Structures are given as C-alpha cells and as structure tokens.
Amino acid sequence: MHEILNKKHYRRAFYVIFAVLVILILILRYSVLPLFDQNLQAAIVPTIASFADKILTSLVVTVAVGSFIFWLTPDIMSRSQMEVIEPRSISDLLEQAMKRTDVWWLKGGCGRYFRSMTLPEIAKAARGSSSTREINVLILDPRNEKLCAAYATYRGSLRSAKGEKSWTVSRVRNELYATLICIQIATYEEPLLRINLGLINVFSSFRFDLSSEYVIVTKEDKYAPAMRCDKETFFYKSYLDEMVIAHKQSSKLPNVEKVPSRNELDQNLTKELLVQMGLGTTIEDSDITEVLSLVKKLENPYA
C-alpha cells in the first residue's frame, strides 16, 4: 500500500478504482440483492452500528499487528532501507531534490544530464533563496583514451543507444568537454555555487545523484528502474563515503581565471578555454564545433 500511495502516477488511479469498487459493492448489496431476497433489506441504524463495530475491530487488530512487527524489527533494518523507483518517477525525484538541497554529489559518466538539468536547476534555486550550494562532480577523465574507448563500447551496447548517434571515443570526449565547459561557466558566473570537480579513471554502470535528502542510483537507460536511499539510512552514508573517497583519488584541472559566457563562446574561445584546462591541445576543429553545439544546446538527454 505504501509503495502505491507513494508514487503519484499510481495514487490517483488507485483511489479512483477504490471509489468505483465501493460504489458498485454498495449498489449490489443495498439495491440489487434485496430484489431477490427481502431478508437482505438493510435498516439504517443497525447497519451503521454493525459497520462501526467492524471498523473498531479492524483498527484494534491493525494497531496490535503493526506494533508487534515494529518491536520485533531490528534497528539495523530500519536504517538500511532501499526503495525501488519506477522509471517515470526518477525525473520528479531528482527535480524535487535539486530545488531543496544544500549539497549535491554526482558520480557518473559524461555528465550529460548534470550539465543540462542539474547544474542550471541548482543554480536557479541558489539565486532564488540567496543561499549557497555545494556541488561535487565526479566524471570520466577525457585525457584517458582507453577509458573513453571502453565507455564508448559500453554505452553503444545498451538498449538506450538504439536509434541515436553512435558512441565513439570522439563523442565521449566531446560530451565530457561540454560538461567541463559548462562547469567552468557556472563556477565563474554563479558565485553562490561552490563546485568541486574531480576526474576519475574508471567508470561504473551506475550513476549516483546524492542530495541533502536522499541518493538516487540510476542506470544509463531511461527505461530502467532506480534505487532510492534516504538520509540517515546505512546505504545513504555508505554511498556518500564512497564518493568522498573517490573524489580524494580523482584528478583535478588547473584553475581558469576568466571564462566567457555561454553566449560569447565561439570556435576560438572554446578551443582556448579547453587549452587553459589542459584538454584541447590536439582537438580537431570538427570536434570544437560539436562541443560548442553541446554547450549552447542544453537538452534533457533522457526526455
């Protein structure tokens, strides 16, 4: 019951079906059946009294059983709960967390959803409340060619890759370049954001988005379910520890003193910015064009 009511996609349908069933049963019991047997005619007062007796009995039994289960459940079980989230609910949960969180941790691949949705939304929330936000980002290191090749092979083998542009080493790098440039722009233009970036040299099939309230663990497939762990649970703390340790072992990029705005970016400024970050020494002009397009066209990759 909790799982159904906790998901808004099912909640309305559940109550509608429940109401329809109750109405049909009442019609059957008090309008249809008495036509066949006069003994089934119901008097109002005895019916209400009988209904009240049954409700009282049900309440006492429910509370007794619930209390019994509560006292028998080990404390570790209540602190280690994980909830499976259906695919349609993932975006809503992430968007709610972005608006309310004080801190955000991302550990993922190319950071496409992060640069298009998460970063702008958290920046907007910070400006709206005039309060700071901490953002910690862990994505793949585009300087590691073997890593980019392995990730391209992995992404190309997924169901979500069907019907979209092929995943190649060049595409992985360009996606990463675009994310890194968006981070640099936000760092320079959004003083309320404290962004800490780390580049990792291993990839996972999971993406971790951790907010002040819960962590969402997703797969690189918009049709796959996710896992949710709320704050104060064992797994929330474990995932946080995992990302803190990974961040300490990650590579860092040199600081860039001045970053052009997204509207000012052109071919030359994009390449110059990548060079300042120690990334664009050998990048082709065609790749610069693609990176610039990705930076300027922020769209939800899972929409």
N, C-alpha and C positions, 0 to 999 in steps of 0.2 A: 504494500500500500504506500509506504513512504517513497519508494522508488518511483511509483506512478505520479503521485502528487508533487514530487519534487521537480518534475520535468513539465514545463508549461505546454509542450507540444501534446502531452497526453492528458493533462489535468482537465481541460475543458471537455474533451471527448469523454473522459471518464464520468464527469458529473452529468453530462447530457444523457449518456447511456443509463446511468443510475436513475436519473429522474424519470426517464421513459419507462424503465422496468418497474419502478414503484407505482407509477400511474396505471400501467397495464395490469399489475397484480391487484391493485385496489379495485379497478373496474371489474376484473374477473371475480374477485372474492365477494364484493358487495352489490354488484349489479347483474352479473351473468349467472353465477352459481345459484343464487336464491330463486331464479326462474325454474330451476329443475328440482329444488328441494326447499320447501318453505321453512324447514327447520334451520336453514342456514341464514335466515333473516337476522341481521345484527342490530341489537339495541345500542344506542349511542353510549350511555353511561357504563354498562358492563364492558363494552368494547374498549373504552378509554382506560378503565380500571385494569383490564387484562393487559393492555399494551404497557401501562405504567409498571405493572409487576414484572413483565418480561424485560423492560429496559433496566429496571433496578437490578435484577438478577444478572443481566449481561454486564453491567457496569462493575458490580462486585467481583464477578469472575475475571473480567479483563484486568482490573487493577491488581487482583491477587496473583494472577499468572504473570503479569508484567513485572511486579515487584519480586516475585520468585526468580524470574530469569535475570533481573538486574543484579540481585545479590549473589547469584551463582556465577555471573560472568566475570572472569578475571580482569583486573585493571589493565593489563597489557593489551587485551583485546580491544578495549575502548580507545586506546591510544595508538592503535596500529591499523585503523580502518582505511580502506581504499574503496573508492566508488567508481564504477564503470559508467562512462558518459557516452551517450549515443552521438554519432557524428553531427546531427543537426543542432545539438546543444553546445558544441565546443565553442563556436564563434561568440555566442551570447555570454558564456562564462568568461572568456578572455576579455571581451569588451567591458564587462562589469568590473573585472579586476583592474584593467587599465585606468578606469576612471577613479578608483578608490585607493589604489595602492600608494605606499610611500617608497617602496623599493621594488625593483624588478630584476630578475635574473633570467637570462636566456642562454641556453646551451643547445646549439643546433648546427645546421649545415651552412647554407649560403645566406640565411637571414632574409629571405625574400618577404615573408610575412612581417617580420620585425620592422624592416625599413619602410614598408608600405602602410602598415596599420598600427603596430605597437608604438613605435617611436613618435609619430605625429599625434596619436591619441594621448599618450602620457604627457607630451609637451603641452598639449591643449589643456589637460587637466591641471598641470602645474601653473600655467598662466591664469586659469580661471580661479584658482584658490590662492594665488600668490604665495605658494609654498614650494619648497624644493623637492625634488625626486632623485633617488639614486637608481642608476641603471647600470647593470653589469652584463656585458655581452661576451659570449664565447662562440666564435665561429671558426671555420676552417682557414688555414693559412694558405693564401693563394700562391705563395712562393714555393710551396711543396708540390711539384709536378706529379709525383707518384700518387700523392694523396688526392689531388684533383682528378686524376685519371681513374682511381679506384672509386671515387664518389660518383663520377660520371657514369661508370659502368653500373653501379648500384642503382642510381636513380633511373637509368634507362631500362632497367629490368622490372620496374614497378608497374602496377596496373595504372597508376596515375599518369604515367608517361605516355600512355596510348593517345594518339591524336594531337600531341603537342610537339613543339620543336625538339629535335634530338638533343640529348645530353652529351656534350663533348667536353674535353679539357678546357677549350676556349670558353665555352658557355659557363662552366663552373667558375672560372676565373673572373669573367666579366660580371657575373652575378655578385661575386664577393667584392669586386672593385666597387660596384654600385652601392652595396651596403656600407662599405667603409667610407665612401664619399658622403653618403647621407649622414653617417655618424659624425663625420668631421663638420659638416654644415650645422647639424644640431648642436654640437659642442660649442661652436662659435656663435650661433645665433640665439641659443636658448640658455641664458645664464642660470636659470633655475634647475637645470639638469646637470647632475654630476655623473658623467658617463665614464665607465672604466671598461676598456676594451682589451680582450685577450685573444690571441690566435692559437688554435690548437692543431695538433698534427695527427689526430685520429678522429674518425667520425663514427657516429652511432646511428642506428636505425630509428632512434627515438629523438624527439625534440622536447626540451624541458622549458616551460614558462612558469616561473615562480614569482608570486606576488606576496603582499603582506598577509593575504588571507588563505591562499591555497596554491598548490602546484598542479599544473596540468601537464600530463605526459602524453604526447601525441606521436603518431606515425606519419611518415611522408606520404599520406594517402588520405584524401578528403572523405573517403568512404569508410575509413577505419574508425572504430571507437577509441576513446581516450580513457585515461585514468586520472582521478582527482584525489588528492590528499590534502585535508585541511590543516591549518596551522595547529600546533600543539600535538599533532599526531607523530608517531615514530617515523613514518616514511617521509613526511614533510621535512623534518630535521635531517634525516639521512640524505635526502636529495640536496638540501642546502649545503651540507658538509661536502658532498661530492663536488658541487660546483665551486665552492670556495677553494678546495684543494686543486681542482683543475685550473682555476684562474691563477693560482700561485705558480703553476708549472707552465703557463702559457707564454707565448712570445708577445712582445709589445712593439708598437710602431713609434717612430720619432714624433715629437710634437710638431704641429704645423701652426705657425704664428698667425697667419691670416688666411681665411678661406672665403672664396667668392660665394655669393648667394646662389641658390638654385637657378634663378632667372638669368644671372650673369654668366653662368657656365657655358663655355663653348668648347670646341675641339682643343684649342691650345691650352686654355685654363684647366680643362680636365686632365690633360696629359701632364701639365706642370704640377698639378696637385698630387697626382699619383707618384710622380718623381720625388716630390718632397716627402711622401710617405715611404719612399724606398721601394716602390712597386712597379713603376712604369718605365723602366729603363729600356725595355725591349718590346714594348707593346705596339702592335700594328695599328695603323690608322683606322682600319675597319673595326677593330675591337674598341677603339676610342669612341667611334660613332655609336656602337651598341651600348657601351657603358653610359654614355651621355643620354641616350634614349631611355634607359632603365631608370636613371636618376630623376629625369624630368617626368616620366610617366609612372606614377605610383598607383598601382592597382593591386587589389587583393588577389594573390595567386590561387587561392582556393575558392574564389567566388563561383 
